[in-house]
Amino acid sequence: MHLGTSLCTVITLAVSASGECAFKGKCATVSQNPVPCVAENQDRRPQPLDSAAQFKNLQRVCPDFADQNQPLCCDPGSVDSLLTSLNSMDALIGVCPSCYVNMARIFCQMICSPNQNKFMDVTSWSVVNTTEYGNKMLKSINYYLEKEYIDDAFKSCSEVIAPQGGLVISFLCGPFGSACTPTLLLKFMGSSPFPSPFKINFAFTAPAPFVPLALNATKCSEAPFNGRYACACSDCVDTCPAYPPLPVDQEALIMGIDAWYFATIIAFGIVIVIFVSIVIIRYVAKTPSEALLFTRFTNDINTAEFREQPSTERSALTCAFEGLGLVCASYPRLVIALGVAIIVLCSLGNVNFTIITDPVELWSSPSSDARLQKNYYDEHLGPFHRIEQVIIANRGGSMFNYINETRNMQYEFGPVFEKNFFLDVLHLQEDIMAIKGRVNNKFVSLDDICFKPIGTKCAIQSAANWFQNNETHIISPNYLDHIADCINSATLTSNEDDVLHIGCLGDFGGPSLSYVALGGYNGTDALKAHTMILTFLVNNHLGNEKNKNAIAWERAFIDFMKNYSHPNMSVSFMSESSISDELERESVSEIATIVISYIVMFLYVSFALGRYRSWSTVFLNSQIMMGITGVLLVFGSIISSIGIFSLLGVSSTLIIFEVIPFLVLAVGVDNIFILVQTFQRTKRRDGESIEVHVARVLGMVGPSILLASTSECTCFFLSAITDMPAVKKFALYAGVALFIDFLLQITVFVALLTLDAQRQESYRLDILCCIKAKKHLENDEDEDFPESFLYRLIKGYYAPLLNSSVFRNGIFVTFIAWLFLSMAVIHKIDIGLDQEISMPTDSYLQDYFLSLKQYLHVGPPVYFVVKDKYNYSEPKNQNLLGSFNGSSGFSLVNQVRQASRLANETHIAAHSMSWIDDYFGWTTHCCHENQYTHERCFDNKKNCTRCPTDAGRPIPFTRHIEDFLSENPDAQCPKAGHAAYRNAVEVKNSSEGYEIRATSFMTYHTVLKSSVDYIEALQGGRIVSGRIEEKMRKFYVGDPNEVEVFPYSVFYVYYEQYLSVWRNTITTLLLAFCGVFIITLSLMRQRVVPALAICLTNLMIIIDLMGVMYFYSISLNAVSMVNLVMCVGISVEFCAHITKAFYSDTQGTSVERAIVVVSETGSSVLSGITMTKFIGVLVLAWAKSQLFVVFYFRMYLSIVLIGSLHGLVFLPVLLAMFGSSTSKARRITDLSNASQTE
């Protein structure tokens, strides 16, 4: 086969007596290979070579022959044939001199050893025409060789890389490929790939009088002889400098327990001990009976009136809200008109509305490393290709055996290599290539948009391209032999291909790599593949406008594949447009679910606001219009916020429409319920007008609404400091929307409340306000309204429990235990967002993602990019790049190779392709120039000579770089760089000639199946590139700052956020908490305790929510981070109003005041934000999108439940236990009265 073509002539000769030859000369020619004659009589005696030049050439490749006068069994013709064959071997493995010499030595000894008859035995021959060496043409020999030698020689070659990928040992081993062993290597090399001129049977034991040939193999880390190098680091691990393992975050253990668990348990124990101590001390010091503390609540006193007792809290803030309320209530229509006008004015900015759907723009900061590196790569080397991929499995197929009788070998092939199935895959590929998209009434074909490395054919990675997509080649009887050869060497040229003589290079000029074109096999045994993978590379451009043709074709491709079916095929697929299209479809498909959710909340708000005495007065006492207008104000604030930012040129995102309505509606509805229910529960005083009553109510609740709203706005504005665009935009939009909503509620909604009160006062029906109620209904209005069910439930059943110390202590301990349980598992929360969750459950991409995990054998490509300041002309700097002889052990390519040996840690799957190594090889073997003009020419032209080199390096370095990058590879010059490196080297034409700027070295990541894998791959790539840059700077000739190396892969820009997601989350939440604390502290008149109570409860809500994330398998990512930030804002609603009411009360003990506020304010919070959001969130459970179910339904439901439990259960207990026994306002009042008495 390939090597056999080269070695046929080497393996031509052999046998029997001390110091004698077994074969000599040339007896005949078979398949263009000379075959020797069996040596007889005088021909058995070795003879020295006559030509000193020829002996010198022989000695260059066979250093064992040291003396020109030494008798040898080879004549000049045999030496020429040997050198020709070994030159072919040199092109393959000469990069590792030790490997080359070890392999060459086997054939040098076979052809020229003066003691052939000691270790070789002629076993058969045939009679031919008589020649000067006789008439017995050699047919087969036994070659006795010590096993230790071939084992050592095999080891010296085991890591050598073939010119454009793959291990050279797989190539040398022919069909055995990756399963190669020393024995199989000899078996293949001993069987000729053509009709054999003669056969070599290698054996490790010999019958007498033969003795196995004993030779000493050279280690790959040693030079085979003076004047040659040892093998490079990339080809020999023993040559490499030490490469330390990557740092691993090991789990810290204390006494065999997770250190975090241990610390949490200890902290919980300390807190409980302190709490129990406080309880005991209080119990001992307690004087009044606990039963007496409940006196106020058991008396029939209107608890709402407590909030109106004289207090120093009735400050300028309260008076300001009363004054504002009086103005709005006195001129309701004017206020409403002004409010609507402001909403309309702000909404005009929506004419400039734009929405961002590009994930890069959403989740990657413009100043992040990955974003800057992507921009650099796109600018200097061009955007990475658009990928269209199809994964095909043989449904119901099975493994089958194939016997090659010529080679006497048996293979086991995977089901995808069955001929009819293989042809069906080719036909599918052809059908895909025939797909046409449509743009502006013009058809677009794949040929119009695909990447064409050599300018003629589309680059398609597929097994069919081993046959140049030619069905005639595939139906050949020995097509399986060709497949085996191409799996072992995808760069096999037609000259080296002894099966079909077509080579393995695709029709696009490049190789189809087996680990890219095949899948579903274990280890490296690609012959057993269960899937074929078609990968179409399409040109990419910056900006969708330039990609519109590609997008149109991709959508036609998607439509075709959705409708494609084949009885024997299981097909999954993806195009470059797939993810964005499916995300858009997902958002659109869930609009109905979101709308239903908001309608349900809207209906609840509309009916829950009203007070109902009987069915006959439903439309008189209902407040449906209040609910409608209140919700419309909420959406008006959202539209206004979007309009303002659109006017300022700040684009929107889908997450704004998915999250902000939930947030603002939660806050807005809570305020609506507090305003309306406080108005309902606060009796109008004698002679008090509706306007004054409304103003008084706003003065009562306005400060707490201001406290909550200002805290929430500050929380979001501070959170906008983050670099993540989606989070920043969300925080800004949310902050402004909440601020506008606050302004509208304390003005427009107050005006609407006044009008509604006037409607009820005049006995007009809700909605149909022009219709007045009948007389008997007016009389019913004299009766008191029954309290709502939720109010009665809390006041009659829950609030009294706060009077029990056992209940309070139990609740406190329970919530503290919950807190520490959540703290214990927070560090175990998964990071990332698996692709399956982001797609709808009915998406075709679900099958594709599953196939990726099951079948793919290699991950995404990764490029190590050297920036454009690098000085490539300095030889020592060249040594820091490649893996050629003389390169540094710390070179880029060698370090990537080292990293690939730690693939489990680095996620680097293989060595990198090296343009500089192939440039050197091309210059040495393929480059010719005019000796006068130095322009490129071909060797058959006059004055055309080989390009000048110094130790294999072009002189000057960049003279022919453009020629190298422009020449297409072929059988004569496979190292030409057009197909492989055109986009890997940036060349600029300057006045001084060509200048190399940015360059890249491509390899692959290992298979990446989860978010964790992608994140670790990004980390591994950066650690490897950091080490490369550090070592290169150390040995660089010139300014070390000129050396800049970074890794680039298409997914880095999406997953970089996860490297700092914990830091960003903690920072953002801390900023939010700081904002809440500062605002609550200032609006609570510098009282630290209530500010701490609000922040502590909020912190517990966040920590417990993160605990739920762990138990509910909700990962930490940008979406959940937005939800956590939102949770801080919503949590204020659960806490601020209750805390404010508690510290505004001027009478009673802390327990009594806790009972009062949980009955009054707590019931409003429960019926407002809690019930509204609970009902609305339940609808999301029926969403088709996993993203909605996981990050909206599960998280929103958790926020509502955790927030309400902490706000309505834990916070009142906390205030009852640790709030002052008499409010600060009351103490000040008492001191003032005492002073006046004295």
TADA-V679721 format. One record per backbone hydrogen bond with DSSP energy under -1.0 kcal/mol. NH is the residue of the N-H (numbers start at 1). CO is the residue of the C=O. Records with the same first field share a line. If there is no record, write none. Layout:
# TADA-V679721
NH->CO ; CO
This chain:
# TADA-V679721
5->1
7->3
8->4
11->7
12->10
20->17
21->44
24->37
27->35
28->35
30->33
33->30
35->28
37->24
38->136
39->22
43->40
44->41
45->42
47->72
55->51
56->52
57->53
58->54
59->55
60->56
62->58
65->62
66->64
70->67
72->47
73->112
79->75
80->76
81->77
82->78
83->79
84->80
85->81
86->82
87->83
88->84
89->85
90->86
91->87
93->89
94->90
96->93
100->96
101->97
102->98
103->99
104->100
105->101
108->104
109->105
110->106
111->107
112->108
113->109
117->20
118->115
119->116
120->116
121->142
123->140
124->140
126->137
128->135
131->134
134->131
137->126
138->36
139->124
140->124
141->199
142->121
143->201
144->119
145->203
146->213
150->146
151->147
152->148
153->149
154->150
155->151
156->152
160->157
162->166
165->162
168->160
172->168
173->169
174->171
176->173
177->174
179->176
180->177
185->181
186->182
187->183
188->184
189->185
190->186
191->188
199->139
200->190
201->141
203->143
210->207
211->118
213->144
222->219
228->225
231->220
235->232
239->236
250->248
254->257
257->254
259->252
262->258
263->259
264->260
265->261
266->262
267->263
268->264
269->265
270->266
271->267
272->268
273->269
274->270
275->271
276->272
277->273
278->274
279->275
280->276
281->277
282->278
283->279
284->280
285->281
286->282
294->291
295->292
298->294
299->295
301->299
305->302
306->303
308->305
309->306
314->311
315->313
319->315
320->316
321->317
322->318
323->319
324->320
325->321
326->322
327->323
328->324
329->325
330->326
331->327
335->331
336->332
337->333
338->334
339->335
340->336
341->337
342->338
343->339
344->340
345->341
346->342
347->343
348->344
349->346
350->347
351->348
352->349
353->350
356->652
362->358
363->359
364->360
368->365
372->368
373->369
374->370
375->371
376->372
377->373
378->374
379->375
380->376
381->377
386->538
388->536
389->574
390->534
391->572
392->532
393->570
394->530
395->568
397->394
400->413
402->411
404->409
408->404
409->404
411->402
413->400
414->527
417->414
418->415
422->418
423->419
424->420
425->421
426->422
427->423
428->424
429->425
430->426
431->427
432->428
433->429
434->430
435->432
437->444
439->442
442->439
444->437
448->445
450->446
451->537
459->451
461->535
466->463
467->464
468->465
469->464
470->467
474->470
475->471
476->473
479->476
482->478
483->479
484->480
485->481
486->482
487->483
488->484
489->485
492->489
497->493
504->492
506->510
509->506
516->513
517->513
518->514
519->531
520->855
525->522
526->524
528->525
529->526
530->519
531->519
532->392
533->517
534->390
535->461
536->388
537->459
538->386
539->449
551->547
552->548
553->549
554->550
555->551
556->552
557->553
558->554
559->555
560->556
561->557
562->558
563->559
569->566
570->393
572->391
574->389
578->575
581->577
582->578
583->579
584->580
585->581
586->582
587->583
588->584
589->585
590->586
591->588
594->590
595->591
596->592
597->593
598->594
599->595
600->596
601->597
602->598
603->599
604->600
605->601
606->602
607->603
608->604
609->605
611->621
617->614
618->615
621->617
622->618
627->623
628->624
629->625
630->626
631->627
632->628
633->629
634->630
635->631
636->632
637->633
638->634
639->635
640->636
641->637
642->638
643->639
644->640
645->641
646->642
647->643
648->644
649->646
650->645
652->354
658->654
659->655
660->656
663->659
664->660
665->661
666->662
667->663
668->664
669->665
670->666
671->667
672->668
673->669
674->670
675->671
676->672
677->673
678->674
679->675
680->676
681->677
682->678
688->685
693->689
694->690
695->691
696->692
697->693
698->694
699->695
700->696
701->697
702->698
705->701
706->702
707->703
708->704
709->705
710->706
711->707
712->708
713->709
714->710
715->711
716->712
717->713
718->714
719->715
720->716
721->718
722->719
726->362
728->724
729->725
730->726
731->727
732->728
733->729
734->730
735->731
736->732
737->733
738->734
739->735
740->736
741->737
742->738
743->739
744->740
745->741
746->742
749->744
751->747
752->748
753->749
754->750
755->751
756->752
757->753
758->754
759->755
760->756
761->757
762->758
763->760
764->759
765->771
766->619
768->766
769->767
771->768
773->763
778->774
779->775
780->776
781->778
782->779
783->780
792->788
793->789
794->790
795->791
796->792
797->793
798->793
799->794
801->798
802->799
803->800
804->801
808->804
809->805
810->806
811->807
812->808
813->809
814->810
815->811
816->812
817->813
818->814
819->815
820->816
821->817
822->818
823->819
824->820
826->822
828->825
829->826
832->1116
838->834
841->1184
843->840
846->843
848->844
849->845
850->846
851->847
852->848
853->849
854->850
855->851
859->1005
862->1003
863->1048
864->1001
865->1046
866->999
867->1044
870->867
878->874
879->875
881->878
882->878
887->884
888->879
891->888
892->880
893->881
895->891
896->892
897->893
898->894
899->895
900->896
902->899
905->902
906->902
907->903
909->1004
913->1002
918->914
919->915
920->916
921->917
922->918
923->919
924->920
925->921
926->922
927->922
929->945
930->935
931->943
934->930
937->928
941->938
944->941
945->929
947->927
950->953
953->950
955->948
959->956
961->958
964->960
965->961
967->963
976->973
977->964
978->967
981->977
982->978
984->981
985->981
986->998
988->995
990->993
993->990
995->988
997->986
999->866
1000->984
1001->864
1003->862
1005->860
1006->907
1014->1010
1015->1011
1016->1012
1017->1013
1018->1014
1019->1015
1020->1016
1021->1017
1022->1018
1023->1019
1024->1020
1025->1021
1026->1022
1027->1023
1028->1024
1029->1025
1030->1026
1031->1027
1032->1028
1033->1029
1034->1030
1035->1031
1042->1039
1043->1040
1046->865
1048->863
1052->1049
1054->1051
1055->1051
1056->1052
1058->1055
1059->1056
1064->1060
1065->1061
1066->1062
1067->1063
1068->1064
1069->1065
1070->1066
1071->1067
1072->1068
1073->1069
1074->1070
1075->1071
1076->1072
1077->1073
1078->1074
1079->1075
1080->1076
1081->1077
1082->1078
1083->1079
1084->1080
1085->1082
1086->1081
1091->1087
1092->1088
1093->1089
1094->1090
1095->1091
1096->1092
1097->1093
1098->1094
1099->1095
1100->1096
1101->1097
1102->1098
1103->1099
1104->1100
1105->1101
1106->1102
1107->1103
1108->1104
1109->1105
1110->1106
1111->1107
1112->1108
1113->1110
1114->1109
1116->830
1121->1117
1122->1118
1123->1119
1124->1120
1125->1121
1126->1122
1127->1123
1128->1124
1129->1125
1130->1126
1131->1127
1132->1128
1134->1130
1135->1131
1136->1132
1139->1135
1140->1136
1141->1137
1142->1138
1143->1139
1145->1141
1153->1149
1154->1150
1155->1151
1156->1152
1157->1153
1158->1154
1159->1155
1160->1156
1162->1157
1164->1160
1165->1161
1166->1162
1167->1163
1168->1164
1170->1165
1171->1166
1172->1168
1173->1169
1174->1170
1175->1171
1176->1172
1177->1173
1178->1174
1180->1177
1181->1178
1182->1179
1183->1180
1189->1185
1190->1186
1191->1187
1192->1188
1193->1188
1194->1189
1196->1192
1197->1193
1198->1194
1199->1195
1200->1196
1201->1197
1202->1198
1203->1199
1204->1200
1205->1201
1206->1202
1207->1203
1208->1204
1209->1205
1210->1205
1211->1206
1213->1209
1214->1210
1215->1211
1216->1212
1217->1213
1218->1214
1219->1215
1227->1223
1228->1224
1229->1225
1230->1226
1231->1227
1232->1228
1233->1229
1234->1230
1235->1231
1236->1232
1237->1233
1238->1234
